[in-house]
Amino acid sequence: MAKKKAEKRDVSAIFEPIMIGNVEIKNRIAMAPMNMNYTAPNRYVSRQQMAYYAARAKGGTGLIITEGIWASERSGDTYRKYNNLSLANELYVPLMSELVQHVHAFGAKFFAQLAISPGRQGSSELTGVKPVSASAIPYMSYPEHQINNLDPREMARAMGYQGPIPDTDDIDELMDFARSIPGTHMGGETPREITVGEIQELVHDLGTAAKLAKRSGFDGIEIHAPHGYLIHSFFALRSNKRTDEYGGSFENRIRILLECIHSCRKTVGPDYAVGVRISASDNLPEGFDPAFAARVAKRCEEEGADFIHLSDGSYEKMNDFLPNKEGQVMPKSAIVKKGLKIPLICPSVHEVENVLDVLETGKADMVSQGRQQIADPDWVNKVQEGREKEIIKCTRCNIGCITRFAIALPCRCILNPIVGDEQFMDEYMKRPTLPIKKRPWQIVKEIGKEPSTPVE
Ligand SMILES: Cc1cc2nc3c(=O)[nH]c(=O)nc-3n(C[C@H](O)[C@H](O)[C@H](O)COP(=O)(O)O)c2cc1C
């Protein structure tokens, strides 16, 4: 008897459009923010950034979220000086608007992720700026929480360490060694407690950057609040021992985040998409759990956020931040989604089966993919065209992406040789012409209504 042909799976849930605020996204796949170390000198947009994002837009991804863009000149970068894009003043708008125009021409909606400070995960060794945090408590990373393939020896060499490297493969010993070398990001320097005045300056700067993101043409913004950075450091009792209005109670610990939402809303108006990215948990003593994240998400919704994008963990819990396992955040996402009306994006879902599970069982309304979109920018088109077998599957090896990022090299991918070279390919640089929807004088009129932005 002839074998019955396997029934074709219904993937239509992935291609159901969704509204985020007033923005229609054509499918349920977002590309997660990833700093690929492609930024041009002095924080300007590079050709490689334009082509790299265009490739993902051309591959069918509905929503692309930029890497963390710096909203303020007042605090240091995440890793190296100037390795983040910036919208801290108007000088960055012209090239940023070119990037947006480019991605739009290739068919994706485009949100800007805006970050205010690395918090206690910053390093004066690397960026020249003393890190500030909720309280003066350093972070520490542990071997049992590390990601696949991150080698402390390589980190030390990349930091310019010339001395002897211990002759051992014992991860505890290697971590101790790496922690002793400043700037490896294996252990943090003791930050300074941020003052209330400084918080208010950063919150103000974020609002200005949101306005500049809107002017650059982005469809929306995402406030960066996960991964142990400054805003996250207020959430966790481990890193927040404050006794003022930013410490203690739940409402006090999330105050900075709610102020960020208000600050952005004030400058972009009621109709512009404003969302928040938070970690679903900080799975360490005196950290927080998904139930806490659910409360944060709900409060953001009440204060006018249009969407929540989850992530997980921090530099102290790297294997939550960059999951070693497929679908790791899905159960946490289900907890956060309960009772939340605005769209929720669940991260790190690479398998079609799991994307469908998230959507069909209501664990989230969209998924985001980070490393999977690096490995295969055509994931969406391949699924839509029934070519799922052709997907280049990310193995979460971290070799070409996060390891190279950590040692200050532009990211590549061991599975996809094109990554890093998109700028040399006409396919991603030759831009399809877009009709100009707004007449120039309409844009000028809109900008005229904005409060002026001093160029610092
Ligand atoms: C090279 C690299 C850079 C990243 N940069 C950012 C960033 O700028 N902002 C952010 O919120 N997350 C950042 N992330 C985390 C990703 O957005 C994503 O949450 C994480 O990679 C897990 O998803 P994945 O398993 O699909 O890769 C980065 C990840 C990688 C690999």
The ligand as an ORCA input file, in Angstrom:
! r2SCAN-3c Opt
* xyz 0 1
  C      25.266     39.662     18.956
  C      24.066     39.944     19.831
  C      23.798     41.263     20.198
  C      22.660     41.560     20.978
  N      22.347     42.877     21.235
  C      21.179     43.168     21.866
  C      20.737     44.525     21.984
  O      21.362     45.477     21.486
  N      19.576     44.743     22.671
  C      18.824     43.732     23.211
  O      17.784     43.987     23.823
  N      19.213     42.428     23.066
  C      20.346     42.122     22.403
  N      20.682     40.806     22.199
  C      19.769     39.728     22.673
  C      18.791     39.315     21.556
  O      17.890     40.363     21.276
  C      17.959     38.057     21.927
  O      17.120     38.344     23.006
  C      18.842     36.869     22.270
  O      19.821     36.693     21.281
  C      18.016     35.579     22.412
  O      17.327     35.281     21.230
  P      17.884     34.179     20.176
  O      17.995     32.884     20.935
  O      16.826     34.121     19.121
  O      19.194     34.646     19.699
  C      21.819     40.491     21.435
  C      22.126     39.180     21.064
  C      23.217     38.899     20.262
  C      23.467     37.474     19.840
*
